[in-house]
Amino acid sequence: RISLGVFLPPALVLFIGSIFLPETPSFLYGSGNITKARETLQKLRGANANIADEFVSIERDAKESKKYGKPSQQLRTLLSRPFRGELVVACSVAIFSQFTGINSMLYYTPELFKSIGGDSGLVQAIAVAAVLLVGALTSLCLIDRVGRKPLLIVGGILLLIFQIATSLVLRYNFDPYDPAGLSSTTSHVLLGLICLFTFCFGWSWGPLGWLVPVESQSQATRSAASTMSVIMNFFAVFITTQFFLPMLCTMQWGTFLFFAFFDMAMVIFAWFLIVETKGIPVEDTRKGFQSHPYWKKFAKVAVTE
């Protein structure tokens, strides 16, 4: 009951906050509420900010997006060759964010510590969840200051390091045939590594795994890409959580090297293929793909209307 009850306060905060969350200027303009769209944009940018140019961009983009207004049309647009970059980024970031192994650790921390000779693991699970919360709060201070791409790269490197360190601790300190399991010192070291891993995930691939797939889209593909990224995210959650315990039983410490491989792939993907969206209005996200060294060969192909 306590384990389920602790989720009630954040759920209430989310529900109450959603009541006061304003619609975006782009959505309001597309819905015909032009005056409200201008007022909302002015409120977001500040009372003394000049929003004329940005509002013109919103107006232009809203008119253009009418060509792709229906979900089926947006999906066809997303799957077309000129939007190959948006499709790959939306799906890959969502999948990579789960193949860090984060949910496997969060779901099975109690079972993990039990299987290696620890106690029930409930205290460790609470500690890991608390660290994840701190990491998520840290991301609020970093995302708009540092940018999305640097956080993905640095976060991925740190996740890789902590996954390898965790596998080495288990490799040289855990004997599956020893009923005594891990020593108290090794258990604390392992918990520390998992907490560091979770903290780094909390300010990098955790929030950005949801933010980047949406921010990378123009109005022509945003709805379809959001849906696609959520589907890929939940599919990856299902795969990783279903196979984590069997992998832990058979591969043991190699399980963490398995996820470390994906951490390395994430870093390479973010370094070469992610388009930075910090401070970029939704109306201009397409330009990032059109000027990207790799994606531009797809993005500059004329869209058949």
C-alpha positions in Angstrom: 0.0 0.0 0.0 2.8 2.4 0.9 4.6 1.6 -2.4 1.5 2.5 -4.4 0.5 5.4 -2.2 3.8 7.3 -2.7 2.7 7.9 -6.4 -0.4 9.8 -5.4 1.2 13.2 -4.5 3.1 13.6 -7.8 0.0 12.4 -9.7 -2.0 15.1 -8.0 0.6 17.7 -8.8 0.6 16.7 -12.4 -3.2 16.8 -12.6 -3.5 20.2 -10.9 -0.6 21.7 -13.0 -2.2 20.5 -16.2 -5.3 22.6 -15.4 -3.2 25.8 -15.5 -0.9 24.8 -18.4 -1.6 27.1 -21.3 -2.0 26.0 -24.9 0.9 26.8 -27.2 0.6 29.8 -29.5 0.9 27.5 -32.5 -2.0 25.4 -31.4 -4.2 28.4 -30.6 -3.5 30.0 -34.0 -4.2 26.7 -35.8 -7.5 26.5 -33.9 -8.6 29.9 -35.0 -7.9 31.7 -31.7 -5.6 34.3 -33.2 -6.0 36.9 -30.5 -5.4 34.4 -27.8 -2.4 33.0 -29.6 -0.8 36.5 -29.7 -1.6 37.1 -26.0 -0.1 33.8 -25.0 3.0 34.4 -27.0 3.4 37.8 -25.5 3.0 36.3 -22.0 5.6 33.7 -22.6 8.2 36.1 -24.1 7.6 38.9 -21.6 5.5 42.1 -21.6 8.1 44.2 -23.3 9.4 41.6 -25.8 8.9 42.2 -29.6 7.0 39.2 -30.9 6.1 40.5 -34.3 8.6 38.4 -36.3 8.0 35.2 -34.3 4.2 35.6 -34.6 4.6 36.0 -38.4 6.6 32.8 -38.4 3.8 31.1 -36.4 1.3 32.4 -38.9 3.3 31.2 -41.8 3.9 27.8 -40.3 0.2 27.4 -39.3 -0.9 28.0 -42.9 1.7 25.5 -44.2 0.7 22.9 -41.7 -2.9 22.8 -42.9 -1.6 20.8 -45.8 -0.6 18.1 -43.3 -3.5 18.6 -40.9 -5.0 15.1 -40.7 -3.1 12.5 -38.7 -2.9 10.2 -41.7 -1.4 13.0 -43.8 1.1 13.8 -41.1 2.1 10.1 -40.8 2.7 9.9 -44.6 4.7 13.1 -44.4 6.8 11.7 -41.6 7.5 8.5 -43.5 8.5 10.3 -46.6 12.1 10.7 -47.7 12.5 14.4 -47.0 11.6 13.8 -43.3 13.9 10.8 -42.8 15.9 12.7 -40.2 12.9 13.7 -38.1 11.6 10.1 -38.2 15.0 8.5 -37.2 15.5 11.0 -34.4 12.0 10.6 -33.0 12.2 6.8 -32.9 15.9 6.4 -32.0 16.0 8.8 -29.1 12.9 7.2 -27.6 14.4 3.7 -27.9 17.8 4.6 -26.7 16.4 6.3 -23.6 15.1 3.0 -22.5 17.9 0.8 -23.7 20.1 2.6 -21.1 18.6 -0.1 -18.8 17.1 2.5 -16.5 13.7 1.0 -16.2 15.1 -2.4 -15.7 17.1 -1.1 -12.7 14.2 0.9 -11.3 11.7 -2.0 -11.6 14.0 -4.7 -10.4 16.3 -3.0 -7.9 14.8 -5.0 -5.0 15.1 -8.2 -6.9 18.6 -7.3 -8.1 19.9 -6.9 -4.5 18.0 -10.1 -3.4 19.5 -12.1 -6.2 23.1 -11.1 -5.3 22.7 -11.8 -1.6 21.4 -8.5 -0.2 18.3 -7.8 1.8 14.8 -7.2 0.5 16.1 -4.2 -1.5 13.2 -1.9 -0.7 15.5 0.7 0.9 17.8 0.6 -2.1 14.9 1.0 -4.4 13.6 4.1 -2.5 17.2 5.6 -2.6 17.5 5.0 -6.3 14.0 6.6 -7.0 14.9 9.6 -4.8 18.2 10.1 -6.7 16.2 10.0 -10.0 14.0 12.7 -8.8 17.0 14.9 -7.9 18.4 14.3 -11.4 15.1 15.3 -13.0 15.0 18.5 -11.0 18.6 19.2 -12.0 17.6 18.9 -15.6 15.3 22.0 -15.2 18.4 24.1 -14.6 20.6 22.6 -17.3 18.5 21.9 -20.4 18.0 25.5 -21.5 21.4 26.7 -20.4 23.6 23.9 -21.8 21.5 22.7 -24.7 20.1 19.3 -25.6 22.9 17.8 -27.6 25.7 18.4 -25.0 23.6 16.8 -22.3 22.8 13.8 -24.4 26.5 13.3 -25.2 27.9 13.9 -21.7 25.1 12.0 -20.1 25.6 9.0 -22.4 29.3 8.9 -21.7 28.7 8.9 -17.9 26.0 6.2 -18.3 28.5 4.1 -20.2 31.1 4.5 -17.5 28.8 3.6 -14.7 27.4 0.6 -16.5 30.9 -0.7 -17.1 31.9 0.0 -13.5 28.8 -1.9 -12.3 29.6 -4.9 -14.4 33.3 -5.0 -13.2 32.1 -4.8 -9.5 29.9 -7.8 -10.1 32.5 -9.6 -12.2 35.2 -9.6 -9.5 33.1 -9.5 -6.3 30.1 -11.7 -6.9 30.1 -15.5 -7.0 26.6 -16.9 -7.9 27.5 -20.1 -6.1 28.4 -18.4 -2.8 25.3 -18.3 -0.6 26.8 -15.4 1.3 26.4 -13.1 -1.7 28.1 -9.7 -1.7 29.8 -8.2 1.2 28.3 -5.1 2.9 31.0 -2.9 1.4 30.5 -4.2 -2.2 26.8 -3.8 -1.8 27.2 -0.2 -0.8 29.5 0.4 -3.8 27.0 -1.2 -6.1 24.2 0.9 -4.7 26.4 4.0 -5.2 27.1 3.2 -8.8 23.4 2.6 -9.5 22.5 5.9 -7.9 25.1 7.7 -9.9 23.8 6.1 -13.0 20.2 7.0 -12.2 21.2 10.6 -11.3 22.9 11.1 -14.7 20.0 9.6 -16.5 17.7 12.0 -14.6 19.3 15.1 -16.2 20.1 13.7 -19.6 18.4 10.9 -21.5 15.5 10.7 -19.0 13.8 14.0 -19.8 15.4 14.5 -23.2 14.1 11.1 -24.3 10.7 12.7 -24.3 11.6 16.3 -25.2 14.0 15.9 -28.2 11.7 13.7 -30.4 9.0 16.4 -30.2 11.2 19.4 -30.4 12.9 18.1 -33.5 9.7 18.2 -35.4 8.0 21.0 -37.5 4.2 21.4 -37.4 4.0 19.1 -40.5 5.1 16.1 -38.5 4.9 17.0 -34.8 1.7 15.0 -33.9 2.7 11.9 -35.9 6.2 12.0 -34.5 5.0 12.4 -30.9 2.8 9.3 -31.3 5.6 7.4 -33.0 8.1 8.2 -30.3 5.7 7.2 -27.5 5.0 3.9 -29.2 8.7 3.2 -29.6 9.4 4.2 -26.0 6.8 1.9 -24.5 7.9 -0.9 -26.9 11.5 -0.5 -25.6 10.3 -0.5 -22.0 8.4 -3.8 -22.6 11.5 -5.4 -24.2 14.0 -4.3 -21.6 11.8 -5.1 -18.6 10.7 -8.5 -19.9 14.3 -9.7 -20.6 16.3 -8.0 -17.8 15.8 -10.7 -15.1 16.4 -13.7 -17.5 19.5 -11.9 -18.8 20.7 -11.2 -15.3 20.4 -14.9 -14.4 22.2 -16.1 -17.5 24.6 -13.3 -18.4 25.1 -12.0 -14.8 27.6 -9.1 -14.9 27.5 -9.2 -18.8 23.9 -7.8 -18.6 25.3 -4.4 -17.7 27.9 -4.6 -20.6 24.9 -5.3 -22.9 23.3 -2.0 -21.9 26.8 -0.3 -22.0 27.0 -1.1 -25.7 23.8 0.8 -26.2 25.1 3.7 -24.1 28.1 3.9 -26.5 25.8 3.8 -29.5 23.7 6.6 -28.0 26.7 8.8 -27.6 27.8 8.2 -31.3 24.2 8.9 -32.5 23.9 12.1 -30.4 27.3 13.3 -31.6 26.7 12.9 -35.3 23.0 12.8 -35.9 21.1 14.9 -33.3 20.1 18.4 -34.4 20.4 21.0 -31.6 17.0 22.5 -30.7 17.9 24.9 -27.9 16.2 28.2 -28.5 14.9 27.1 -31.9 11.2 27.9 -32.5 9.1 25.1 -33.9 8.8 27.1 -37.1 12.6 26.9 -37.7 13.3 23.3 -36.7 13.2 22.2 -40.3 16.2 24.4 -41.1 18.3 22.4 -38.7 17.9 19.2 -40.7 18.3 21.1 -44.0 21.7 22.3 -42.9 22.8 19.2 -41.1 25.9 17.5 -42.7 24.1 14.2 -43.0 20.3 14.9 -42.9 20.5 17.6 -45.5 20.7 15.1 -48.3 17.2 14.0 -47.4 15.7 17.2 -46.1 16.5 19.3 -49.2 14.5 16.9 -51.4 11.3 18.7 -52.5 8.2 17.5 -50.7 5.5 16.3 -53.2 2.3 18.0 -52.3 
